[in-house]
Amino acid sequence: MKTRAQILKLLKFLVSLIGSLFFFAPFALVIYNSIKPQAQIMTDLLGLPKTVQWSNYSNAWQSLHMGKVMTNTILVTFGSVGLILIISAMVSYWIVRHPTKFSKVFETLLIGSLLIPFASVMLPLVKTMSALGLNDSLWGGILTYVGIGLGFSTFIMTGAVRAIPLEIEEAAMIDGCNVYQTFLLIVLPMIRSTFLSIFILDLFWIWNDYIVALIMLNTTELQTVQLAINKLFGLHANQWDIALPAIVMSIAPILVLNVFMQKKIVSGIASGAVKG
């Protein structure tokens, strides 16, 4: 029995290792191609670099004005994620602790928005933002991301709030806390794992998004890193020796963060799925 258990453990390890290799293989391919000359990238994609060309990174930084596009990406990403977290936390608490017909209808409509394909609202979105003067602006991009991400984050956050015993909040109010203090000092700390999960998931999504940025931020001054990289590819030329280093620089921070926070993400989603 002991030998059988060891064999099963070894098989699980091998399966996990193979799965990890499949996951990291595309990223590894991008990394070692990012230091190749353009000619070798085009002729020998899978081969190891014959000439290590670290200047690709400095060329990519200068050609794409990475300082500017990364700043735009950071502002849009963290602005959007911050608003999504704040609004969804307050909305979820209101829905759970003030159950009325209006709040139930509001929750249904908000979660029902997840079923609406983004392609069907693209034209009305552009028209609305143009009428509000928010087209081609960072605020327009931020508000668009908030509108898209609010339904999912509220769905997850509502489950986490429902899992909190009401008696804890009642005890806090008996001790003198008002509703705002109860929310800030009691509820938010108890759902921090879910809070962190939504933060990481939305951060990863918005940082790497292309469609919304293309619609709302399609100007040179406002473009994000994904738009800047995409402009390197055209009908007659593909600048892989610049695009690949730029991809590495844009993906690496979020990928590392995602790997280190993976356990907290899973635990947060699991706790958000529990209905009290």
C-alpha positions as CSV (number, residue, x, y, z in Angstrom):
1,M,0.0,0.0,0.0
2,K,2.9,2.3,0.8
3,T,4.5,1.7,-2.5
4,R,1.2,2.4,-4.3
5,A,0.8,5.6,-2.5
6,Q,4.3,6.7,-3.4
7,I,3.6,5.9,-7.1
8,L,0.4,7.9,-7.0
9,K,2.3,10.8,-5.4
10,L,5.0,10.6,-8.0
11,L,2.4,10.5,-10.9
12,K,0.7,13.6,-9.4
13,F,4.0,15.4,-9.3
14,L,4.8,14.5,-12.9
15,V,1.4,15.6,-14.1
16,S,1.8,18.9,-12.2
17,L,5.3,19.4,-13.6
18,I,4.2,18.7,-17.2
19,G,1.2,21.1,-16.7
20,S,3.5,23.8,-15.4
21,L,5.9,23.3,-18.3
22,F,3.0,23.7,-20.8
23,F,1.9,26.9,-18.9
24,F,5.3,28.5,-18.8
25,A,6.5,27.3,-22.3
26,P,4.9,30.2,-24.2
27,F,6.4,32.8,-21.8
28,A,9.8,31.1,-22.1
29,L,9.5,31.2,-25.9
30,V,8.8,35.0,-25.7
31,I,11.7,35.6,-23.3
32,Y,14.5,33.9,-25.3
33,N,13.2,35.3,-28.6
34,S,13.2,38.8,-27.1
35,I,17.0,38.8,-27.1
36,K,17.4,37.6,-30.7
37,P,18.0,39.7,-33.8
38,Q,15.0,40.2,-36.0
39,A,16.4,37.9,-38.7
40,Q,16.8,34.9,-36.4
41,I,13.3,35.4,-34.9
42,M,11.9,35.2,-38.4
43,T,13.9,32.1,-39.5
44,D,14.5,30.1,-36.3
45,L,11.7,30.8,-33.8
46,L,12.3,27.7,-31.6
47,G,16.1,27.8,-31.7
48,L,18.3,29.2,-28.9
49,P,19.8,32.7,-29.5
50,K,22.9,32.6,-31.6
51,T,23.6,36.2,-30.8
52,V,22.3,37.7,-27.5
53,Q,21.0,41.2,-28.3
54,W,20.1,42.9,-25.0
55,S,19.7,46.2,-26.9
56,N,16.3,45.0,-28.0
57,Y,15.0,46.1,-24.6
58,S,16.4,49.6,-24.7
59,N,15.1,49.9,-28.3
60,A,11.7,48.8,-27.3
61,W,11.6,51.2,-24.4
62,Q,12.6,54.2,-26.6
63,S,10.5,53.2,-29.6
64,L,7.3,52.7,-27.8
65,H,7.8,55.5,-25.2
66,M,7.3,52.8,-22.6
67,G,7.5,55.3,-19.7
68,K,4.4,57.2,-21.0
69,V,2.4,54.1,-22.1
70,M,3.2,52.3,-18.8
71,T,2.1,55.4,-16.9
72,N,-1.2,55.4,-18.8
73,T,-1.7,51.7,-18.2
74,I,-1.0,52.1,-14.5
75,L,-3.4,55.0,-14.1
76,V,-6.2,53.3,-16.0
77,T,-5.7,49.9,-14.3
78,F,-5.4,51.0,-10.7
79,G,-8.0,53.7,-11.1
80,S,-10.5,51.2,-12.5
81,V,-9.7,48.4,-10.0
82,G,-9.9,50.9,-7.0
83,L,-13.3,52.1,-8.0
84,I,-14.6,48.6,-8.7
85,L,-13.5,47.4,-5.3
86,I,-14.9,50.4,-3.4
87,I,-18.3,50.4,-5.3
88,S,-18.8,46.7,-5.3
89,A,-18.0,46.4,-1.5
90,M,-20.6,49.1,-0.7
91,V,-23.2,47.8,-3.1
92,S,-22.8,44.2,-1.8
93,Y,-23.1,45.3,1.8
94,W,-26.3,47.3,1.0
95,I,-27.8,44.4,-0.9
96,V,-27.1,41.8,1.8
97,R,-28.0,43.9,4.9
98,H,-30.9,45.9,3.4
99,P,-32.9,43.3,1.6
100,T,-35.8,45.1,-0.1
101,K,-37.6,44.5,-3.4
102,F,-35.6,47.3,-4.9
103,S,-32.2,45.9,-3.7
104,K,-33.2,42.4,-5.1
105,V,-34.1,43.8,-8.4
106,F,-30.9,45.9,-8.5
107,E,-28.8,42.8,-7.7
108,T,-30.6,40.8,-10.4
109,L,-30.0,43.5,-13.0
110,L,-26.4,44.0,-12.0
111,I,-25.5,40.3,-12.1
112,G,-27.7,39.9,-15.3
113,S,-25.3,42.4,-17.0
114,L,-22.7,39.6,-17.1
115,L,-24.8,37.9,-19.8
116,I,-24.7,40.9,-22.1
117,P,-21.9,40.5,-24.8
118,F,-19.6,43.4,-24.9
119,A,-19.8,43.6,-28.7
120,S,-23.5,44.5,-28.5
121,V,-22.8,47.6,-26.4
122,M,-19.8,48.9,-28.2
123,L,-21.7,51.4,-30.4
124,P,-24.0,52.7,-27.6
125,L,-20.9,53.0,-25.4
126,V,-19.0,55.2,-27.9
127,K,-22.1,57.3,-28.5
128,T,-22.7,57.8,-24.8
129,M,-19.1,58.6,-24.0
130,S,-18.9,61.1,-26.9
131,A,-22.1,62.8,-25.6
132,L,-20.5,63.1,-22.1
133,G,-17.2,64.3,-23.5
134,L,-15.4,61.3,-22.1
135,N,-14.3,59.7,-25.4
136,D,-10.5,59.5,-25.8
137,S,-9.9,60.2,-22.1
138,L,-8.4,58.3,-19.2
139,W,-11.6,58.9,-17.2
140,G,-13.7,57.4,-20.0
141,G,-11.6,54.3,-20.1
142,I,-11.7,54.0,-16.3
143,L,-15.5,54.4,-16.1
144,T,-15.9,51.8,-18.9
145,Y,-13.9,49.2,-17.1
146,V,-15.8,49.9,-13.9
147,G,-19.1,49.4,-15.7
148,I,-17.9,46.1,-17.2
149,G,-16.3,44.7,-14.0
150,L,-18.8,45.8,-11.4
151,G,-21.3,42.9,-12.0
152,F,-18.8,40.1,-11.5
153,S,-17.1,41.7,-8.5
154,T,-20.5,42.4,-6.8
155,F,-21.5,38.8,-7.4
156,I,-18.4,37.5,-5.6
157,M,-18.4,40.1,-2.9
158,T,-22.1,39.6,-2.1
159,G,-21.4,35.9,-1.4
160,A,-18.5,36.9,1.0
161,V,-20.7,39.4,2.9
162,R,-23.5,36.8,3.2
163,A,-21.1,34.5,4.9
164,I,-20.4,37.0,7.7
165,P,-22.6,36.2,10.8
166,L,-25.0,39.1,11.5
167,E,-24.4,38.7,15.2
168,I,-20.8,40.1,14.8
169,E,-22.2,43.3,13.3
170,E,-24.9,43.6,16.0
171,A,-22.2,43.2,18.7
172,A,-20.2,46.0,17.1
173,M,-23.2,48.3,17.0
174,I,-24.0,47.5,20.7
175,D,-20.4,48.6,21.5
176,G,-21.1,52.0,19.8
177,C,-20.2,51.6,16.2
178,N,-22.4,53.2,13.6
179,V,-23.1,51.6,10.2
180,Y,-20.1,53.2,8.6
181,Q,-17.7,52.1,11.3
182,T,-19.2,48.6,11.2
183,F,-18.6,48.4,7.5
184,L,-15.1,49.8,7.6
185,L,-13.8,48.1,10.8
186,I,-15.7,44.8,10.8
187,V,-17.0,43.9,7.4
188,L,-14.0,44.9,5.2
189,P,-11.4,43.1,7.3
190,M,-13.4,39.9,7.3
191,I,-13.7,39.9,3.5
192,R,-10.2,40.9,2.7
193,S,-9.3,37.6,1.0
194,T,-12.2,38.1,-1.4
195,F,-11.2,41.8,-1.8
196,L,-7.7,40.7,-2.7
197,S,-8.9,38.1,-5.1
198,I,-11.0,40.6,-7.0
199,F,-8.1,43.0,-7.0
200,I,-5.7,40.5,-8.6
201,L,-8.2,39.2,-11.2
202,D,-9.3,42.7,-12.3
203,L,-5.7,43.9,-12.3
204,F,-4.7,41.1,-14.6
205,W,-7.7,41.6,-16.9
206,I,-7.5,45.4,-17.2
207,W,-3.7,45.5,-17.5
208,N,-3.8,43.1,-20.5
209,D,-7.0,44.3,-22.1
210,Y,-6.9,45.5,-25.7
211,I,-10.6,46.0,-26.9
212,V,-11.7,48.6,-24.4
213,A,-8.4,50.5,-24.7
214,L,-8.8,50.5,-28.5
215,I,-12.2,52.0,-28.3
216,M,-11.8,54.5,-25.5
217,L,-8.0,55.4,-25.6
218,N,-7.0,55.2,-29.2
219,T,-4.8,58.2,-29.3
220,T,-1.0,58.4,-29.1
221,E,-1.0,60.4,-25.8
222,L,-3.4,58.0,-24.1
223,Q,-2.6,54.6,-25.5
224,T,-1.8,51.8,-23.1
225,V,1.0,49.3,-23.5
226,Q,-1.2,46.8,-25.4
227,L,-2.1,49.4,-28.0
228,A,1.5,50.5,-28.3
229,I,2.7,46.9,-29.0
230,N,-0.1,46.3,-31.5
231,K,1.0,49.2,-33.6
232,L,4.3,47.5,-34.3
233,F,2.4,45.0,-36.6
234,G,1.2,46.0,-40.0
235,L,0.5,44.6,-43.4
236,H,4.0,44.9,-44.6
237,A,6.2,44.8,-41.5
238,N,6.3,43.1,-38.1
239,Q,8.8,44.4,-35.6
240,W,9.2,41.3,-33.5
241,D,12.6,42.4,-32.1
242,I,10.8,45.4,-30.4
243,A,7.5,43.8,-29.7
244,L,8.8,40.8,-27.8
245,P,10.9,42.7,-25.3
246,A,7.9,45.1,-24.8
247,I,5.6,42.1,-24.2
248,V,8.1,40.7,-21.6
249,M,8.2,44.1,-19.8
250,S,4.5,44.4,-19.7
251,I,3.6,40.9,-18.6
252,A,6.4,40.1,-16.1
253,P,5.2,42.2,-13.2
254,I,1.6,41.0,-13.3
255,L,2.5,37.4,-14.0
256,V,4.9,37.3,-10.9
257,L,2.2,38.9,-8.8
258,N,-0.4,36.4,-10.0
259,V,1.9,33.5,-9.2
260,F,2.7,34.6,-5.7
261,M,-0.9,35.5,-4.9
262,Q,-2.5,32.4,-6.4
263,K,-3.4,30.7,-3.1
264,K,-5.1,33.9,-1.8
265,I,-7.0,34.2,-5.1
266,V,-8.4,30.7,-4.9
267,S,-9.3,31.0,-1.2
268,G,-11.0,34.4,-1.8
269,I,-13.1,33.1,-4.7
270,A,-14.1,30.0,-2.7
271,S,-15.2,32.1,0.3
272,G,-17.1,34.4,-2.1
273,A,-19.0,31.4,-3.5
274,V,-20.4,30.5,0.0
275,K,-23.9,31.7,0.6
276,G,-24.9,32.2,4.2
